[in-house]
Protein backbone atom coordinates (compact mmCIF):
# COMPACT_ATOMS: atom_id res chain seq x y z
CA UNK A 1 0.00 0.00 0.00
CA UNK A 2 1.24 3.49 -0.85
CA UNK A 3 1.13 6.23 1.75
CA UNK A 4 -0.19 9.28 -0.15
CA UNK A 5 0.53 11.64 2.71
CA UNK A 6 4.25 11.40 1.94
CA UNK A 7 5.58 14.30 -0.06
CA UNK A 8 7.34 13.87 -3.35
CA UNK A 9 10.26 16.07 -4.23
CA UNK A 10 10.84 16.70 -7.90
CA UNK A 11 13.73 18.93 -8.89
CA UNK A 12 13.16 21.77 -11.31
CA UNK A 13 9.39 22.06 -10.88
CA UNK A 14 9.61 25.57 -9.41
CA UNK A 15 11.72 26.84 -12.30
CA UNK A 16 9.42 25.17 -14.83
CA UNK A 17 6.33 26.75 -13.26
CA UNK A 18 8.02 30.17 -13.19
CA UNK A 19 8.87 29.76 -16.89
CA UNK A 20 5.29 28.78 -17.72
CA UNK A 21 3.93 31.79 -15.81
CA UNK A 22 6.32 34.11 -17.66
CA UNK A 23 5.25 32.64 -21.02
CA UNK A 24 1.57 33.07 -20.14
CA UNK A 25 2.15 36.69 -19.12
CA UNK A 26 4.03 37.42 -22.35
CA UNK A 27 1.32 35.75 -24.44
CA UNK A 28 -1.38 37.76 -22.65
CA UNK A 29 0.51 41.04 -23.13
CA UNK A 30 1.07 40.27 -26.81
CA UNK A 31 -2.62 39.41 -27.31
CA UNK A 32 -3.74 42.57 -25.48
CA UNK A 33 -1.44 44.73 -27.62
CA UNK A 34 -2.79 43.13 -30.79
CA UNK A 35 -6.41 43.66 -29.68
CA UNK A 36 -5.71 47.32 -28.83
CA UNK A 37 -4.01 47.91 -32.18
CA UNK A 38 -6.97 46.28 -33.95
CA UNK A 39 -9.41 48.45 -31.99
CA UNK A 40 -7.52 51.61 -32.92
CA UNK A 41 -7.87 50.65 -36.60
CA UNK A 42 -11.56 49.76 -36.15
CA UNK A 43 -12.24 53.10 -34.45
CA UNK A 44 -10.44 54.94 -37.24
CA UNK A 45 -12.59 53.10 -39.79
CA UNK A 46 -15.79 53.92 -37.87
CA UNK A 47 -15.00 57.61 -37.32
CA UNK A 48 -16.76 60.06 -39.65
CA UNK A 49 -14.40 61.83 -42.05
CA UNK A 50 -14.48 65.49 -43.00
CA UNK A 51 -10.88 66.63 -42.72
CA UNK A 52 -9.53 63.34 -41.34
CA UNK A 53 -8.41 64.98 -38.08
CA UNK A 54 -10.84 63.00 -35.90
CA UNK A 55 -10.00 59.71 -37.61
CA UNK A 56 -6.26 60.32 -37.29
CA UNK A 57 -6.52 61.26 -33.61
CA UNK A 58 -7.00 57.67 -32.40
CA UNK A 59 -3.92 56.19 -30.71
CA UNK A 60 -2.74 54.30 -27.64
CA UNK A 61 -1.94 56.32 -24.54
CA UNK A 62 1.76 56.77 -23.75
CA UNK A 63 1.72 53.86 -21.29
CA UNK A 64 -0.27 51.71 -23.74
CA UNK A 65 -3.08 51.13 -21.27
CA UNK A 66 -5.86 53.03 -23.06
CA UNK A 67 -7.06 53.93 -26.51
CA UNK A 68 -7.40 57.70 -26.68
CA UNK A 69 -8.43 60.48 -29.03
CA UNK A 70 -7.35 64.06 -28.48
CA UNK A 71 -9.93 65.34 -30.97
CA UNK A 72 -11.80 68.11 -29.18
CA UNK A 73 -15.06 67.41 -31.00
CA UNK A 74 -15.05 63.59 -30.68
CA UNK A 75 -17.82 63.79 -28.04
CA UNK A 76 -20.07 65.60 -30.56
CA UNK A 77 -19.28 63.07 -33.29
CA UNK A 78 -20.05 60.20 -30.94
CA UNK A 79 -23.32 61.90 -29.99
CA UNK A 80 -24.46 61.63 -33.60
CA UNK A 81 -23.58 65.03 -35.05
CA UNK A 82 -22.42 63.46 -38.32
CA UNK A 83 -24.66 61.68 -40.80
CA UNK A 84 -21.70 59.39 -41.64
CA UNK A 85 -21.81 57.50 -38.34
CA UNK A 86 -24.54 56.62 -35.85
CA UNK A 87 -24.63 58.01 -32.34
CA UNK A 88 -22.44 55.97 -29.98
CA UNK A 89 -20.33 54.61 -32.82
CA UNK A 90 -17.38 54.35 -30.40
CA UNK A 91 -19.21 52.07 -27.98
CA UNK A 92 -20.67 50.08 -30.87
CA UNK A 93 -17.26 49.53 -32.42
CA UNK A 94 -15.72 48.37 -29.16
CA UNK A 95 -18.60 46.09 -28.22
CA UNK A 96 -18.57 44.45 -31.67
CA UNK A 97 -15.05 43.18 -31.03
CA UNK A 98 -15.29 39.64 -29.66
CA UNK A 99 -11.89 39.92 -27.96
CA UNK A 100 -13.03 42.74 -25.68
CA UNK A 101 -14.64 42.23 -22.30
CA UNK A 102 -15.88 45.48 -20.82
CA UNK A 103 -15.34 46.03 -17.11
CA UNK A 104 -16.83 49.44 -16.40
CA UNK A 105 -17.37 52.43 -18.63
CA UNK A 106 -16.16 52.47 -22.21
CA UNK A 107 -15.73 56.20 -22.65
CA UNK A 108 -13.98 58.63 -20.35
CA UNK A 109 -14.33 62.26 -21.39
CA UNK A 110 -11.86 64.93 -20.38
CA UNK A 111 -14.40 67.68 -21.08
C-alpha positions as CSV (number, residue, x, y, z in Angstrom):
1,X,0.0,0.0,0.0
2,X,1.2,3.5,-0.9
3,X,1.1,6.2,1.7
4,X,-0.2,9.3,-0.1
5,X,0.5,11.6,2.7
6,X,4.3,11.4,1.9
7,X,5.6,14.3,-0.1
8,X,7.3,13.9,-3.3
9,X,10.3,16.1,-4.2
10,X,10.8,16.7,-7.9
11,X,13.7,18.9,-8.9
12,X,13.2,21.8,-11.3
13,X,9.4,22.1,-10.9
14,X,9.6,25.6,-9.4
15,X,11.7,26.8,-12.3
16,X,9.4,25.2,-14.8
17,X,6.3,26.8,-13.3
18,X,8.0,30.2,-13.2
19,X,8.9,29.8,-16.9
20,X,5.3,28.8,-17.7
21,X,3.9,31.8,-15.8
22,X,6.3,34.1,-17.7
23,X,5.2,32.6,-21.0
24,X,1.6,33.1,-20.1
25,X,2.1,36.7,-19.1
26,X,4.0,37.4,-22.4
27,X,1.3,35.7,-24.4
28,X,-1.4,37.8,-22.6
29,X,0.5,41.0,-23.1
30,X,1.1,40.3,-26.8
31,X,-2.6,39.4,-27.3
32,X,-3.7,42.6,-25.5
33,X,-1.4,44.7,-27.6
34,X,-2.8,43.1,-30.8
35,X,-6.4,43.7,-29.7
36,X,-5.7,47.3,-28.8
37,X,-4.0,47.9,-32.2
38,X,-7.0,46.3,-34.0
39,X,-9.4,48.4,-32.0
40,X,-7.5,51.6,-32.9
41,X,-7.9,50.7,-36.6
42,X,-11.6,49.8,-36.1
43,X,-12.2,53.1,-34.4
44,X,-10.4,54.9,-37.2
45,X,-12.6,53.1,-39.8
46,X,-15.8,53.9,-37.9
47,X,-15.0,57.6,-37.3
48,X,-16.8,60.1,-39.7
49,X,-14.4,61.8,-42.0
50,X,-14.5,65.5,-43.0
51,X,-10.9,66.6,-42.7
52,X,-9.5,63.3,-41.3
53,X,-8.4,65.0,-38.1
54,X,-10.8,63.0,-35.9
55,X,-10.0,59.7,-37.6
56,X,-6.3,60.3,-37.3
57,X,-6.5,61.3,-33.6
58,X,-7.0,57.7,-32.4
59,X,-3.9,56.2,-30.7
60,X,-2.7,54.3,-27.6
61,X,-1.9,56.3,-24.5
62,X,1.8,56.8,-23.8
63,X,1.7,53.9,-21.3
64,X,-0.3,51.7,-23.7
65,X,-3.1,51.1,-21.3
66,X,-5.9,53.0,-23.1
67,X,-7.1,53.9,-26.5
68,X,-7.4,57.7,-26.7
69,X,-8.4,60.5,-29.0
70,X,-7.4,64.1,-28.5
71,X,-9.9,65.3,-31.0
72,X,-11.8,68.1,-29.2
73,X,-15.1,67.4,-31.0
74,X,-15.1,63.6,-30.7
75,X,-17.8,63.8,-28.0
76,X,-20.1,65.6,-30.6
77,X,-19.3,63.1,-33.3
78,X,-20.1,60.2,-30.9
79,X,-23.3,61.9,-30.0
80,X,-24.5,61.6,-33.6
81,X,-23.6,65.0,-35.1
82,X,-22.4,63.5,-38.3
83,X,-24.7,61.7,-40.8
84,X,-21.7,59.4,-41.6
85,X,-21.8,57.5,-38.3
86,X,-24.5,56.6,-35.9
87,X,-24.6,58.0,-32.3
88,X,-22.4,56.0,-30.0
89,X,-20.3,54.6,-32.8
90,X,-17.4,54.3,-30.4
91,X,-19.2,52.1,-28.0
92,X,-20.7,50.1,-30.9
93,X,-17.3,49.5,-32.4
94,X,-15.7,48.4,-29.2
95,X,-18.6,46.1,-28.2
96,X,-18.6,44.4,-31.7
97,X,-15.0,43.2,-31.0
98,X,-15.3,39.6,-29.7
99,X,-11.9,39.9,-28.0
100,X,-13.0,42.7,-25.7
101,X,-14.6,42.2,-22.3
102,X,-15.9,45.5,-20.8
103,X,-15.3,46.0,-17.1
104,X,-16.8,49.4,-16.4
105,X,-17.4,52.4,-18.6
106,X,-16.2,52.5,-22.2
107,X,-15.7,56.2,-22.6
108,X,-14.0,58.6,-20.4
109,X,-14.3,62.3,-21.4
110,X,-11.9,64.9,-20.4
111,X,-14.4,67.7,-21.1
